[in-house]
Amino acid sequence: NFTAGATGIGLNARIIASPLWSVELDYPQFSMTMSRATVGTAYTFLESKANFNNYFMRNKFCLIDKATFYQQLCPGIDIGNDGYPIVNYTSGSTLELTRVQDIMVGVNLTYMFPVGRSVMLDLMAGYNYGTGIGNSGYLTSKNNSSYFGEIGLDWNITEHFLLTAGVSYKARKAKVSGVIGAAQDTWTTNSSTLGGKLGVGWQF
């Protein structure tokens, strides 16, 4: 209720090692801000900001339909650094926006099929789970899991020139805990992310 939204940019590279095997590298960089607010007389949420530099590697191996080469089912695995926001105490009555980082692994499944001349539609779904490794600060990520899906279009304008566009959605539920001084902090966070991408590519 207090976050003022997130803005960010990202870089994405797709390496096609063979007609059936590809590796996708994704680097989103974004920041979130929280406005100052007071809840009753007990708690004050401070104006604060958190920055995130995440990175992911997605490995896919495709199975080709017997009827057409362009209809493919591609299972894959994910690994990366998944940073997400939480609101945490700075004193007994004040809180600020901060981040938790977690190394995650996951699986994904993509179904690709042609929808027109030189246009491919990609439907992807996946599940990621945090390992609890890579945390910063005293809070440790526990039971970090997320479901995600993406719809994308790839348009081969020429043999080498490619336009790509997509919309993605991720839903996360995570629990973090840690000890600071004599206090034990335990938080549960639920969040969702809606994103889009538009890019150009050159295929060698």
C-alpha positions, 0 to 999 in steps of 0.5 A: 500500500505504500510503494510508489511503483517501480521503474527499470530497464533490462538487457536480454541476449539469446544465444542459439547454440544449435537449431534445438538448443539455446541459452538466454541471458537476462539482466533487469535493473530497477528501483522501487521507492516508498513514500512516508506514511504513519500508521496510527501512532505506533509505526512510521514508514520512512521515505526510502528506496531500494535498487535491484540488479538481478540476472538470470540464465535460461537454458532450453532444449527443444523437441520438434514436432514431426509435422513441422520444424517450427512447432517446438516444445522446449523444456529448460532450467533457470539459474540466477540472482533474484532480488525482491523488496521487503519492508523492514524495521530500522527501530522499534517504531520505524520501517523502511524499504529494503531488499533481499537477494537470493540465488534461485534455480528453476524449470521452465517449459516453452511451446513455440508455433507459427502464427503467420509468415515469419512470425512465431508465438512463444508461450512459456511457464515456469517455477523458480525456488530460492536456495537461501544462498547469496543473501545480504544483511542479516535477513535470510531468504526462506521458502522463496518461490515464484511462478511465472509466465510469458507470451512473446512474438518473434518476427523474422523480418529478414533472414538475420534481422529479428523483432521480438516483443513479449508480456510477462507475469510473476507471482512470488511468495517468500519468507525471510528471517534473521536475528538482530541483537536479541530480536528475531525478525520473521517476515512473509512477503507476497508480490506480483510483477507485470512486465513487457519487453520490446527488442531487436536482434541480429541472428548470425 
